[in-house]
Each structure stands twice: as structure tokens, then as C-alpha cells.
Amino acid sequence: MSILYIAEFPGLASTDQSDSVPAVPVPPTVEQTVAIGSASVASAAFQPSTKWVELSTDVVCSVAFGADPTAAVTNCRLAAGERVLRRVTPGHRVSVIANT
């Protein structure tokens, strides 16, 4: 089974001088997975504190974000093995569909 892995974070990591850096503090607030197939499937809603998500996938897929998203193969494409960090709206979701 192909999986989209989702890790939720309230913010970015910071240095000792309080500067934000493009990394997330671990552990994540919440982790969830969504099965990737030929139809769009949405995640659970992001937590109220979630402002960043890290997505990783083991297959080529496309993702869409929103209050009630439906992913299509024309949406943002992720390569197999890719890991991305995205700023999101709390309460929104990500949907995913298989792509080539």
C-alpha cells in the first residue's frame, strides 16, 4: 500500500538568538497517514495549533490543501521519496491522489 505521511508542527525551530530556521522542532504535534490510490483521499483536519506540515511519500502523487480539498493529478506533484515542508491553515486538510 502506498502512503502519504503527514507530520504536524506548531512552528519552525529557532536558534538560541530566537531566529526562525527552515527546520521543524521534533517531535511533531500529530502524525497521520493517508493511503494513496486512484481516487482523492483527504487527511483528518489539522490541529488548531498546526501551522506547518511535513509531507513524505513513497510513490509519485499529487496533493491539494484546503477546507475540503479534492486532489487531482494536475495539483502539486510529489516524487517518490520526496519530503516537503508546507505552511498550512489550522483546521484545513490535505488530500492526495496517485500520479505518474
Backbone atoms as SQL, in Angstrom:
CREATE TABLE atoms (id INTEGER PRIMARY KEY, chain TEXT, resi INTEGER, resn TEXT, atom TEXT, x REAL, y REAL, z REAL);
INSERT INTO atoms VALUES
  (1, 'A', 1, 'MET', 'N', 0.844, -1.175, 0.000),
  (2, 'A', 1, 'MET', 'CA', 0.000, 0.000, 0.000),
  (3, 'A', 1, 'MET', 'C', 0.889, 1.238, 0.000),
  (4, 'A', 2, 'SER', 'N', 0.557, 2.213, -0.813),
  (5, 'A', 2, 'SER', 'CA', 1.289, 3.474, -0.885),
  (6, 'A', 2, 'SER', 'C', 0.719, 4.444, 0.139),
  (7, 'A', 3, 'ILE', 'N', 1.608, 5.204, 0.767),
  (8, 'A', 3, 'ILE', 'CA', 1.222, 6.045, 1.899),
  (9, 'A', 3, 'ILE', 'C', 1.754, 7.472, 1.757),
  (10, 'A', 4, 'LEU', 'N', 0.930, 8.454, 2.143),
  (11, 'A', 4, 'LEU', 'CA', 1.374, 9.827, 2.353),
  (12, 'A', 4, 'LEU', 'C', 1.513, 9.996, 3.857),
  (13, 'A', 5, 'TYR', 'N', 2.706, 10.346, 4.305),
  (14, 'A', 5, 'TYR', 'CA', 2.975, 10.550, 5.728),
  (15, 'A', 5, 'TYR', 'C', 2.882, 12.040, 6.026),
  (16, 'A', 6, 'ILE', 'N', 2.151, 12.394, 7.076),
  (17, 'A', 6, 'ILE', 'CA', 1.905, 13.792, 7.425),
  (18, 'A', 6, 'ILE', 'C', 2.316, 14.016, 8.875),
  (19, 'A', 7, 'ALA', 'N', 3.206, 14.962, 9.106),
  (20, 'A', 7, 'ALA', 'CA', 3.612, 15.340, 10.459),
  (21, 'A', 7, 'ALA', 'C', 3.239, 16.808, 10.656),
  (22, 'A', 8, 'GLU', 'N', 2.548, 17.120, 11.749),
  (23, 'A', 8, 'GLU', 'CA', 2.075, 18.481, 12.011),
  (24, 'A', 8, 'GLU', 'C', 2.940, 19.171, 13.068),
  (25, 'A', 9, 'PHE', 'N', 3.177, 20.464, 12.845),
  (26, 'A', 9, 'PHE', 'CA', 4.022, 21.241, 13.747),
  (27, 'A', 9, 'PHE', 'C', 3.408, 22.618, 14.000),
  (28, 'A', 10, 'PRO', 'N', 3.564, 23.158, 15.220),
  (29, 'A', 10, 'PRO', 'CA', 3.021, 24.487, 15.525),
  (30, 'A', 10, 'PRO', 'C', 3.885, 25.626, 14.995),
  (31, 'A', 11, 'GLY', 'N', 5.141, 25.363, 14.708),
  (32, 'A', 11, 'GLY', 'CA', 6.028, 26.417, 14.227),
  (33, 'A', 11, 'GLY', 'C', 7.343, 25.832, 13.774),
  (34, 'A', 12, 'LEU', 'N', 8.239, 26.717, 13.361),
  (35, 'A', 12, 'LEU', 'CA', 9.575, 26.304, 12.946),
  (36, 'A', 12, 'LEU', 'C', 10.497, 26.281, 14.152),
  (37, 'A', 13, 'ALA', 'N', 11.624, 25.633, 13.993),
  (38, 'A', 13, 'ALA', 'CA', 12.635, 25.629, 15.041),
  (39, 'A', 13, 'ALA', 'C', 13.252, 27.019, 15.133),
  (40, 'A', 14, 'SER', 'N', 13.923, 27.295, 16.223),
  (41, 'A', 14, 'SER', 'CA', 14.590, 28.589, 16.365),
  (42, 'A', 14, 'SER', 'C', 15.987, 28.386, 16.927),
  (43, 'A', 15, 'THR', 'N', 16.835, 29.376, 16.672),
  (44, 'A', 15, 'THR', 'CA', 18.197, 29.349, 17.185),
  (45, 'A', 15, 'THR', 'C', 18.205, 29.908, 18.598),
  (46, 'A', 16, 'ASP', 'N', 19.369, 29.913, 19.219),
  (47, 'A', 16, 'ASP', 'CA', 19.493, 30.499, 20.561),
  (48, 'A', 16, 'ASP', 'C', 19.205, 31.997, 20.553),
  (49, 'A', 17, 'GLN', 'N', 19.304, 32.629, 19.375),
  (50, 'A', 17, 'GLN', 'CA', 19.017, 34.058, 19.237),
  (51, 'A', 17, 'GLN', 'C', 17.572, 34.302, 18.811),
  (52, 'A', 18, 'SER', 'N', 16.731, 33.271, 18.848),
  (53, 'A', 18, 'SER', 'CA', 15.299, 33.342, 18.506),
  (54, 'A', 18, 'SER', 'C', 15.030, 33.553, 17.021),
  (55, 'A', 19, 'ASP', 'N', 16.011, 33.316, 16.173),
  (56, 'A', 19, 'ASP', 'CA', 15.791, 33.401, 14.730),
  (57, 'A', 19, 'ASP', 'C', 15.124, 32.113, 14.258),
  (58, 'A', 20, 'SER', 'N', 14.098, 32.227, 13.416),
  (59, 'A', 20, 'SER', 'CA', 13.477, 31.038, 12.832),
  (60, 'A', 20, 'SER', 'C', 14.416, 30.433, 11.807),
  (61, 'A', 21, 'VAL', 'N', 14.432, 29.125, 11.752),
  (62, 'A', 21, 'VAL', 'CA', 15.235, 28.420, 10.763),
  (63, 'A', 21, 'VAL', 'C', 14.325, 27.453, 10.015),
  (64, 'A', 22, 'PRO', 'N', 14.651, 27.124, 8.752),
  (65, 'A', 22, 'PRO', 'CA', 13.781, 26.244, 7.959),
  (66, 'A', 22, 'PRO', 'C', 13.884, 24.781, 8.386),
  (67, 'A', 23, 'ALA', 'N', 13.557, 24.533, 9.615),
  (68, 'A', 23, 'ALA', 'CA', 13.535, 23.176, 10.160),
  (69, 'A', 23, 'ALA', 'C', 12.405, 23.137, 11.181),
  (70, 'A', 24, 'VAL', 'N', 11.882, 21.963, 11.411),
  (71, 'A', 24, 'VAL', 'CA', 10.788, 21.821, 12.372),
  (72, 'A', 24, 'VAL', 'C', 11.300, 21.199, 13.656),
  (73, 'A', 25, 'PRO', 'N', 10.753, 21.622, 14.785),
  (74, 'A', 25, 'PRO', 'CA', 11.158, 21.008, 16.049),
  (75, 'A', 25, 'PRO', 'C', 10.505, 19.635, 16.174),
  (76, 'A', 26, 'VAL', 'N', 11.217, 18.683, 16.714),
  (77, 'A', 26, 'VAL', 'CA', 10.643, 17.347, 16.911),
  (78, 'A', 26, 'VAL', 'C', 10.443, 17.094, 18.394),
  (79, 'A', 27, 'PRO', 'N', 9.503, 16.297, 18.757),
  (80, 'A', 27, 'PRO', 'CA', 8.621, 15.513, 17.909),
  (81, 'A', 27, 'PRO', 'C', 7.476, 16.363, 17.360),
  (82, 'A', 28, 'PRO', 'N', 6.817, 15.870, 16.304),
  (83, 'A', 28, 'PRO', 'CA', 5.652, 16.590, 15.776),
  (84, 'A', 28, 'PRO', 'C', 4.503, 16.541, 16.769),
  (85, 'A', 29, 'THR', 'N', 3.577, 17.487, 16.635),
  (86, 'A', 29, 'THR', 'CA', 2.387, 17.511, 17.474),
  (87, 'A', 29, 'THR', 'C', 1.507, 16.312, 17.189),
  (88, 'A', 30, 'VAL', 'N', 1.322, 16.015, 15.906),
  (89, 'A', 30, 'VAL', 'CA', 0.481, 14.910, 15.452),
  (90, 'A', 30, 'VAL', 'C', 1.127, 14.297, 14.224),
  (91, 'A', 31, 'GLU', 'N', 0.981, 12.996, 14.072),
  (92, 'A', 31, 'GLU', 'CA', 1.383, 12.315, 12.847),
  (93, 'A', 31, 'GLU', 'C', 0.192, 11.508, 12.351),
  (94, 'A', 32, 'GLN', 'N', -0.011, 11.525, 11.046),
  (95, 'A', 32, 'GLN', 'CA', -1.088, 10.734, 10.453),
  (96, 'A', 32, 'GLN', 'C', -0.631, 10.229, 9.092),
  (97, 'A', 33, 'THR', 'N', -1.350, 9.255, 8.578),
  (98, 'A', 33, 'THR', 'CA', -1.059, 8.714, 7.257),
  (99, 'A', 33, 'THR', 'C', -2.347, 8.651, 6.452),
  (100, 'A', 34, 'VAL', 'N', -2.186, 8.743, 5.131),
  (101, 'A', 34, 'VAL', 'CA', -3.313, 8.619, 4.220),
  (102, 'A', 34, 'VAL', 'C', -2.889, 7.661, 3.112),
  (103, 'A', 35, 'ALA', 'N', -3.731, 6.685, 2.812),
  (104, 'A', 35, 'ALA', 'CA', -3.449, 5.751, 1.723),
  (105, 'A', 35, 'ALA', 'C', -3.579, 6.473, 0.388),
  (106, 'A', 36, 'ILE', 'N', -2.639, 6.200, -0.512),
  (107, 'A', 36, 'ILE', 'CA', -2.628, 6.825, -1.832),
  (108, 'A', 36, 'ILE', 'C', -3.179, 5.839, -2.852),
  (109, 'A', 37, 'GLY', 'N', -4.179, 6.285, -3.619),
  (110, 'A', 37, 'GLY', 'CA', -4.772, 5.430, -4.639),
  (111, 'A', 37, 'GLY', 'C', -5.248, 6.234, -5.828),
  (112, 'A', 38, 'SER', 'N', -6.107, 5.633, -6.629),
  (113, 'A', 38, 'SER', 'CA', -6.577, 6.269, -7.861),
  (114, 'A', 38, 'SER', 'C', -7.682, 7.295, -7.628),
  (115, 'A', 39, 'ALA', 'N', -8.197, 7.376, -6.415),
  (116, 'A', 39, 'ALA', 'CA', -9.203, 8.385, -6.058),
  (117, 'A', 39, 'ALA', 'C', -8.632, 9.296, -4.976),
  (118, 'A', 40, 'SER', 'N', -9.065, 10.544, -4.967),
  (119, 'A', 40, 'SER', 'CA', -8.611, 11.506, -3.968),
  (120, 'A', 40, 'SER', 'C', -9.088, 11.097, -2.574),
  (121, 'A', 41, 'VAL', 'N', -8.170, 11.144, -1.609),
  (122, 'A', 41, 'VAL', 'CA', -8.492, 10.845, -0.212),
  (123, 'A', 41, 'VAL', 'C', -7.912, 11.966, 0.644),
  (124, 'A', 42, 'ALA', 'N', -8.709, 12.481, 1.580),
  (125, 'A', 42, 'ALA', 'CA', -8.279, 13.598, 2.427),
  (126, 'A', 42, 'ALA', 'C', -7.845, 13.110, 3.802),
  (127, 'A', 43, 'SER', 'N', -6.938, 13.851, 4.393),
  (128, 'A', 43, 'SER', 'CA', -6.474, 13.592, 5.755),
  (129, 'A', 43, 'SER', 'C', -7.527, 14.052, 6.748),
  (130, 'A', 44, 'ALA', 'N', -7.258, 13.795, 8.010),
  (131, 'A', 44, 'ALA', 'CA', -8.049, 14.405, 9.079),
  (132, 'A', 44, 'ALA', 'C', -7.696, 15.893, 9.117),
  (133, 'A', 45, 'ALA', 'N', -8.551, 16.689, 9.702),
  (134, 'A', 45, 'ALA', 'CA', -8.284, 18.130, 9.813),
  (135, 'A', 45, 'ALA', 'C', -7.031, 18.362, 10.653),
  (136, 'A', 46, 'PHE', 'N', -6.241, 19.359, 10.252),
  (137, 'A', 46, 'PHE', 'CA', -5.055, 19.715, 11.021),
  (138, 'A', 46, 'PHE', 'C', -5.478, 20.268, 12.380),
  (139, 'A', 47, 'GLN', 'N', -4.641, 20.067, 13.377),
  (140, 'A', 47, 'GLN', 'CA', -4.902, 20.535, 14.730),
  (141, 'A', 47, 'GLN', 'C', -4.993, 22.072, 14.759),
  (142, 'A', 48, 'PRO', 'N', -5.698, 22.643, 15.745),
  (143, 'A', 48, 'PRO', 'CA', -5.806, 24.109, 15.843),
  (144, 'A', 48, 'PRO', 'C', -4.454, 24.813, 15.975),
  (145, 'A', 49, 'SER', 'N', -3.449, 24.120, 16.498),
  (146, 'A', 49, 'SER', 'CA', -2.122, 24.731, 16.662),
  (147, 'A', 49, 'SER', 'C', -1.203, 24.512, 15.465),
  (148, 'A', 50, 'THR', 'N', -1.626, 23.719, 14.488),
  (149, 'A', 50, 'THR', 'CA', -0.761, 23.374, 13.353),
  (150, 'A', 50, 'THR', 'C', -0.648, 24.528, 12.363),
  (151, 'A', 51, 'LYS', 'N', 0.611, 24.916, 12.088),
  (152, 'A', 51, 'LYS', 'CA', 0.890, 25.938, 11.090),
  (153, 'A', 51, 'LYS', 'C', 1.799, 25.411, 9.991),
  (154, 'A', 52, 'TRP', 'N', 2.459, 24.279, 10.243),
  (155, 'A', 52, 'TRP', 'CA', 3.376, 23.676, 9.284),
  (156, 'A', 52, 'TRP', 'C', 3.130, 22.177, 9.230),
  (157, 'A', 53, 'VAL', 'N', 3.224, 21.601, 8.032),
  (158, 'A', 53, 'VAL', 'CA', 3.187, 20.153, 7.897),
  (159, 'A', 53, 'VAL', 'C', 4.383, 19.707, 7.064),
  (160, 'A', 54, 'GLU', 'N', 4.895, 18.549, 7.411),
  (161, 'A', 54, 'GLU', 'CA', 5.915, 17.901, 6.606),
  (162, 'A', 54, 'GLU', 'C', 5.243, 16.706, 5.951),
  (163, 'A', 55, 'LEU', 'N', 5.324, 16.646, 4.632),
  (164, 'A', 55, 'LEU', 'CA', 4.747, 15.540, 3.881),
  (165, 'A', 55, 'LEU', 'C', 5.873, 14.692, 3.319),
  (166, 'A', 56, 'SER', 'N', 5.690, 13.389, 3.359),
  (167, 'A', 56, 'SER', 'CA', 6.619, 12.494, 2.675),
  (168, 'A', 56, 'SER', 'C', 5.804, 11.371, 2.058),
  (169, 'A', 57, 'THR', 'N', 6.295, 10.877, 0.937),
  (170, 'A', 57, 'THR', 'CA', 5.558, 9.875, 0.182),
  (171, 'A', 57, 'THR', 'C', 6.496, 8.812, -0.356),
  (172, 'A', 58, 'ASP', 'N', 5.979, 7.596, -0.479),
  (173, 'A', 58, 'ASP', 'CA', 6.798, 6.526, -1.030),
  (174, 'A', 58, 'ASP', 'C', 6.504, 6.262, -2.506),
  (175, 'A', 59, 'VAL', 'N', 5.566, 7.018, -3.100),
  (176, 'A', 59, 'VAL', 'CA', 5.242, 6.904, -4.527),
  (177, 'A', 59, 'VAL', 'C', 4.975, 8.292, -5.096),
  (178, 'A', 60, 'VAL', 'N', 4.940, 8.393, -6.424),
  (179, 'A', 60, 'VAL', 'CA', 4.580, 9.653, -7.078),
  (180, 'A', 60, 'VAL', 'C', 3.099, 9.924, -6.803),
  (181, 'A', 61, 'CYS', 'N', 2.794, 11.164, -6.381),
  (182, 'A', 61, 'CYS', 'CA', 1.405, 11.522, -6.089),
  (183, 'A', 61, 'CYS', 'C', 1.219, 13.024, -6.277),
  (184, 'A', 62, 'SER', 'N', -0.020, 13.471, -6.191),
  (185, 'A', 62, 'SER', 'CA', -0.347, 14.893, -6.223),
  (186, 'A', 62, 'SER', 'C', -1.146, 15.210, -4.972),
  (187, 'A', 63, 'VAL', 'N', -0.955, 16.433, -4.437),
  (188, 'A', 63, 'VAL', 'CA', -1.641, 16.843, -3.218),
  (189, 'A', 63, 'VAL', 'C', -2.327, 18.187, -3.412),
  (190, 'A', 64, 'ALA', 'N', -3.404, 18.385, -2.658),
  (191, 'A', 64, 'ALA', 'CA', -4.118, 19.661, -2.643),
  (192, 'A', 64, 'ALA', 'C', -4.473, 19.973, -1.190),
  (193, 'A', 65, 'PHE', 'N', -4.488, 21.246, -0.851),
  (194, 'A', 65, 'PHE', 'CA', -4.795, 21.691, 0.508),
  (195, 'A', 65, 'PHE', 'C', -6.064, 22.524, 0.516),
  (196, 'A', 66, 'GLY', 'N', -6.778, 22.535, 1.641),
  (197, 'A', 66, 'GLY', 'CA', -7.954, 23.383, 1.777),
  (198, 'A', 66, 'GLY', 'C', -8.885, 22.868, 2.854),
  (199, 'A', 67, 'ALA', 'N', -10.029, 23.544, 2.987),
  (200, 'A', 67, 'ALA', 'CA', -11.026, 23.147, 3.978),
  (201, 'A', 67, 'ALA', 'C', -11.658, 21.811, 3.616),
  (202, 'A', 68, 'ASP', 'N', -11.871, 21.579, 2.326),
  (203, 'A', 68, 'ASP', 'CA', -12.446, 20.320, 1.837),
  (204, 'A', 68, 'ASP', 'C', -11.805, 20.012, 0.481),
  (205, 'A', 69, 'PRO', 'N', -10.497, 19.692, 0.468),
  (206, 'A', 69, 'PRO', 'CA', -9.774, 19.572, -0.792),
  (207, 'A', 69, 'PRO', 'C', -10.045, 18.266, -1.536),
  (208, 'A', 70, 'THR', 'N', -9.964, 18.336, -2.847),
  (209, 'A', 70, 'THR', 'CA', -10.008, 17.154, -3.701),
  (210, 'A', 70, 'THR', 'C', -8.776, 17.215, -4.596),
  (211, 'A', 71, 'ALA', 'N', -7.868, 16.288, -4.400),
  (212, 'A', 71, 'ALA', 'CA', -6.636, 16.269, -5.197),
  (213, 'A', 71, 'ALA', 'C', -6.921, 15.764, -6.605),
  (214, 'A', 72, 'ALA', 'N', -6.205, 16.328, -7.560),
  (215, 'A', 72, 'ALA', 'CA', -6.253, 15.893, -8.960),
  (216, 'A', 72, 'ALA', 'C', -4.815, 15.759, -9.439),
  (217, 'A', 73, 'VAL', 'N', -4.598, 15.014, -10.494),
  (218, 'A', 73, 'VAL', 'CA', -3.239, 14.821, -10.997),
  (219, 'A', 73, 'VAL', 'C', -2.622, 16.112, -11.506),
  (220, 'A', 74, 'THR', 'N', -3.405, 17.157, -11.658),
  (221, 'A', 74, 'THR', 'CA', -2.888, 18.459, -12.086),
  (222, 'A', 74, 'THR', 'C', -2.420, 19.311, -10.909),
  (223, 'A', 75, 'ASN', 'N', -2.649, 18.846, -9.676),
  (224, 'A', 75, 'ASN', 'CA', -2.195, 19.574, -8.482),
  (225, 'A', 75, 'ASN', 'C', -0.711, 19.332, -8.237),
  (226, 'A', 76, 'CYS', 'N', -0.203, 19.949, -7.193),
  (227, 'A', 76, 'CYS', 'CA', 1.210, 19.847, -6.811),
  (228, 'A', 76, 'CYS', 'C', 1.669, 18.392, -6.793),
  (229, 'A', 77, 'ARG', 'N', 2.690, 18.086, -7.585),
  (230, 'A', 77, 'ARG', 'CA', 3.186, 16.709, -7.724),
  (231, 'A', 77, 'ARG', 'C', 4.377, 16.490, -6.807),
  (232, 'A', 78, 'LEU', 'N', 4.363, 15.366, -6.107),
  (233, 'A', 78, 'LEU', 'CA', 5.490, 14.960, -5.273),
  (234, 'A', 78, 'LEU', 'C', 6.109, 13.704, -5.870),
  (235, 'A', 79, 'ALA', 'N', 7.418, 13.654, -5.903),
  (236, 'A', 79, 'ALA', 'CA', 8.125, 12.482, -6.401),
  (237, 'A', 79, 'ALA', 'C', 8.212, 11.422, -5.306),
  (238, 'A', 80, 'ALA', 'N', 8.374, 10.181, -5.703),
  (239, 'A', 80, 'ALA', 'CA', 8.565, 9.102, -4.737),
  (240, 'A', 80, 'ALA', 'C', 9.793, 9.412, -3.887),
  (241, 'A', 81, 'GLY', 'N', 9.656, 9.272, -2.592),
  (242, 'A', 81, 'GLY', 'CA', 10.762, 9.541, -1.678),
  (243, 'A', 81, 'GLY', 'C', 10.939, 11.009, -1.325),
  (244, 'A', 82, 'GLU', 'N', 10.106, 11.877, -1.883),
  (245, 'A', 82, 'GLU', 'CA', 10.238, 13.315, -1.615),
  (246, 'A', 82, 'GLU', 'C', 9.694, 13.660, -0.234),
  (247, 'A', 83, 'ARG', 'N', 10.308, 14.680, 0.375),
  (248, 'A', 83, 'ARG', 'CA', 9.859, 15.193, 1.678),
  (249, 'A', 83, 'ARG', 'C', 9.782, 16.708, 1.545),
  (250, 'A', 84, 'VAL', 'N', 8.605, 17.297, 1.850),
  (251, 'A', 84, 'VAL', 'CA', 8.419, 18.740, 1.713),
  (252, 'A', 84, 'VAL', 'C', 7.806, 19.317, 2.989),
  (253, 'A', 85, 'LEU', 'N', 8.081, 20.573, 3.211),
  (254, 'A', 85, 'LEU', 'CA', 7.538, 21.318, 4.344),
  (255, 'A', 85, 'LEU', 'C', 6.628, 22.395, 3.789),
  (256, 'A', 86, 'ARG', 'N', 5.400, 22.489, 4.288),
  (257, 'A', 86, 'ARG', 'CA', 4.427, 23.465, 3.788),
  (258, 'A', 86, 'ARG', 'C', 3.759, 24.202, 4.941),
  (259, 'A', 87, 'ARG', 'N', 3.549, 25.504, 4.758),
  (260, 'A', 87, 'ARG', 'CA', 2.780, 26.317, 5.701),
  (261, 'A', 87, 'ARG', 'C', 1.313, 26.054, 5.399),
  (262, 'A', 88, 'VAL', 'N', 0.501, 25.798, 6.445),
  (263, 'A', 88, 'VAL', 'CA', -0.905, 25.455, 6.251),
  (264, 'A', 88, 'VAL', 'C', -1.795, 26.262, 7.191),
  (265, 'A', 89, 'THR', 'N', -3.088, 26.161, 6.959),
  (266, 'A', 89, 'THR', 'CA', -4.087, 26.807, 7.802),
  (267, 'A', 89, 'THR', 'C', -4.626, 25.787, 8.799),
  (268, 'A', 90, 'PRO', 'N', -4.623, 26.103, 10.091),
  (269, 'A', 90, 'PRO', 'CA', -5.186, 25.175, 11.069),
  (270, 'A', 90, 'PRO', 'C', -6.619, 24.801, 10.689),
  (271, 'A', 91, 'GLY', 'N', -6.980, 23.542, 10.889),
  (272, 'A', 91, 'GLY', 'CA', -8.325, 23.073, 10.564),
  (273, 'A', 91, 'GLY', 'C', -8.501, 22.624, 9.122),
  (274, 'A', 92, 'HIS', 'N', -7.584, 23.014, 8.241),
  (275, 'A', 92, 'HIS', 'CA', -7.646, 22.552, 6.849),
  (276, 'A', 92, 'HIS', 'C', -7.127, 21.123, 6.770),
  (277, 'A', 93, 'ARG', 'N', -7.161, 20.549, 5.579),
  (278, 'A', 93, 'ARG', 'CA', -6.713, 19.183, 5.355),
  (279, 'A', 93, 'ARG', 'C', -5.880, 19.123, 4.086),
  (280, 'A', 94, 'VAL', 'N', -5.229, 18.000, 3.876),
  (281, 'A', 94, 'VAL', 'CA', -4.517, 17.740, 2.626),
  (282, 'A', 94, 'VAL', 'C', -5.150, 16.499, 2.006),
  (283, 'A', 95, 'SER', 'N', -5.346, 16.535, 0.705),
  (284, 'A', 95, 'SER', 'CA', -5.838, 15.351, 0.012),
  (285, 'A', 95, 'SER', 'C', -4.760, 14.888, -0.965),
  (286, 'A', 96, 'VAL', 'N', -4.832, 13.609, -1.309),
  (287, 'A', 96, 'VAL', 'CA', -3.776, 13.024, -2.127),
  (288, 'A', 96, 'VAL', 'C', -4.385, 12.064, -3.143),
  (289, 'A', 97, 'ILE', 'N', -3.734, 11.955, -4.298),
  (290, 'A', 97, 'ILE', 'CA', -4.131, 11.022, -5.343),
  (291, 'A', 97, 'ILE', 'C', -2.859, 10.517, -6.032),
  (292, 'A', 98, 'ALA', 'N', -2.880, 9.283, -6.497),
  (293, 'A', 98, 'ALA', 'CA', -1.744, 8.726, -7.217),
  (294, 'A', 98, 'ALA', 'C', -1.514, 9.487, -8.519),
  (295, 'A', 99, 'ASN', 'N', -0.252, 9.589, -8.920),
  (296, 'A', 99, 'ASN', 'CA', 0.127, 10.254, -10.160),
  (297, 'A', 99, 'ASN', 'C', 1.244, 9.439, -10.806),
  (298, 'A', 100, 'THR', 'N', 1.685, 9.870, -11.979),
  (299, 'A', 100, 'THR', 'CA', 2.783, 9.167, -12.656),
  (300, 'A', 100, 'THR', 'C', 3.929, 10.123, -12.921);
